[in-house]
Amino acid sequence: MTHLARGELDDLLTGLSLEHFEEVEEDSVTPRGKPKHWHVFHIVVRKG
C-alpha cells in the first residue's frame, strides 16, 4: 500500500498515459477500530 496525497499522485502520473482512474471515497474504521475517511485510487497507466 502506498500513501499519497492527490497532488503527489498527479505528479507521479506525469508523462504516463492514463487508461483507468477511479477514486473510491468512504467512511470506515482502521484495523484498530478507529473511524477513518478513506480515499482509495484504482489506477491503470501505460508508459509512453
C-alpha positions as CSV (number, residue, x, y, z in Angstrom):
1,M,0.0,0.0,0.0
2,T,1.2,3.5,-0.8
3,H,0.1,6.6,0.9
4,L,0.0,9.7,-1.3
5,A,-1.9,13.0,-1.3
6,R,-3.9,13.7,-4.5
7,G,-1.3,16.3,-5.7
8,E,1.5,13.8,-5.2
9,L,-0.4,11.2,-7.1
10,D,-0.9,13.6,-10.0
11,D,2.8,14.4,-10.1
12,L,3.6,10.7,-10.0
13,L,1.4,10.1,-13.1
14,T,3.0,12.9,-15.2
15,G,4.2,11.5,-18.5
16,L,2.1,8.4,-18.3
17,S,-1.0,7.6,-20.4
18,L,-3.9,7.2,-18.1
19,E,-6.0,4.2,-19.1
20,H,-8.3,4.0,-16.0
21,F,-8.7,6.2,-12.9
22,E,-11.3,5.6,-10.2
23,E,-11.4,7.1,-6.8
24,V,-13.4,5.4,-4.1
25,E,-14.3,7.5,-1.1
26,E,-15.8,6.0,2.1
27,D,-16.1,6.2,5.8
28,S,-14.9,3.1,7.6
29,V,-12.7,2.0,10.5
30,T,-9.0,1.2,10.8
31,P,-7.8,-2.2,11.8
32,R,-7.6,-0.8,15.3
33,G,-11.2,0.2,15.2
34,K,-10.8,4.0,14.8
35,P,-13.1,5.9,12.4
36,K,-11.4,7.0,9.2
37,H,-12.4,8.7,6.0
38,W,-10.7,6.8,3.1
39,H,-9.8,7.8,-0.5
40,V,-8.7,4.7,-2.5
41,F,-7.5,5.1,-6.0
42,H,-7.6,2.4,-8.6
43,I,-5.3,3.3,-11.5
44,V,-4.1,1.7,-14.7
45,V,-1.5,3.6,-16.7
46,R,0.6,2.9,-19.8
47,K,4.2,4.0,-20.2
48,G,5.0,6.1,-23.3
